[in-house]
Amino acid sequence: MNNIIRALRAERGWSQAHLADLLDVSRQTVNAIETGRYDPSLPLAFSIAKMFSQPIESIFTPDPESP
């Protein structure tokens, strides 16, 4: 799964730690999501979308190599 979280976070001047605090997850979780090593749960994905006032499908897109 691809995402634009890093870009959205940078636009707001937020650190990974700040976003993690807002989402009540670890900084490592934010890093893993941003780098595509971890796909968030559906509730967490909705929380991220709400945090950035974006529709979920504008933040997360399927990986083209996935079936």
N, C-alpha and C positions, 0 to 999 in steps of 0.2 A: 504494500500500500504506500503510495506517495502522498506527501502532504506539504503544505506551505506554512507550517507553524513557525519555523525559524524566521521567515520573512515577516509574518504578522507580528511576531514578538519583537523583532528588530525595529519595525515601524513605530512601535510604542515605547521603545527604549527599555524594554523589560529584560532582565537577566533570566536565565533558565531557573535559577533559584526563586526569583520572584513569581514567575508563572507557576512553578511547583507549589509554592505556598498558597497561591490563589486557588489552585485546583486540589489542594490537599493530597499531593503525591510527592515523591522524592524528586530531587533534581536529576538523578540518574534516570528516572522514568521519563521525564521530559526529554532528556538527551537521547534516550533509546527510541522514543517515538519520532523525534526530529530526524534521526539518522536512518529510520526505517528498519531498525533491528527489533522493534516491538510494535505490534498493532494494538491500539488502545481498545478497551472494552467499549461496548456501545454506550453505556452511561457516561464513561469518561469522554468519548468522542463528542457526545452531545454537550457535555460541560465545556469542552474546548470551543466548540462552535458558538455556544452562548457567550463565552468569555470574550470572543472576538466579534460578536454580533454578525456572524456570517452563517449562511446555510451550510450544513455539514458537508454537502457534496462539493462546495467550493473550496473546502479545506482538504478533504481527503479524496483521492482518486485511485482507482485500481491500478495495480502494477501491470503494465502491458504484457509482461512475460507470464503472468498468472493465468491459469486456465479459466 
